[in-house]
Amino acid sequence: MKADRRERLEARARILKALGHASRLMILEELAGGEKCVAELTRAVGADMSTVSKHLALLKAVGLVEDRRQGSQVFYRLLAPCVMGFFDCVESVMASQVQRQIRLVK
């Protein structure tokens, strides 16, 4: 495999790995509604601020979110809103799996 193709695939894998946690998905859903400060995201996720900050750092590292500081607060926004379309695709796969299971029990 060519080096540039491998690098591109590894970059994709890093992004998909970042999406592989329910709390990070919740953060992205929250940010789809607009910019939020860390405290708001912490309340939404229901985890401690340290944990949420680690999730945000990972999402930022792969380019899904960006932050800005305003005084002592840090605000995050969704940098790649196209990811929400990917979630629609995931929901479609989930629905088709349910339909398959229903057909099996009939």
C-alpha positions, 0 to 999 in steps of 0.5 A: 500500500502506498504511504500516502494512502496508508496515512489517509486511512490511519487519519480516518481511523483516528477520527473514527476512534475518537467517535467511539465513545458515548460521551464524545458523541453526546458532546458532538450532539450538544455542540451541533446546537451551538457553541458551549462552555466546558461547564455546560458540556460537563452538565450535559455529559454527567461526568466530571470536568477533568473527564470531559476536558480529556474527551474535548482534547481528543475531539480537538486533536482530530479536528472535530471541534475547536475552542476559544478562551473568554476570560476564565471560560473555554468555549467549544464549537463543532468544527466539522458539522458534516459529522452529524450526517455520518450519525444519520448514516449510523442511525440508518444502519441501526434501523436496518439491523432492527428490521432484520431482527424483526424478520428473523422472529416472524 
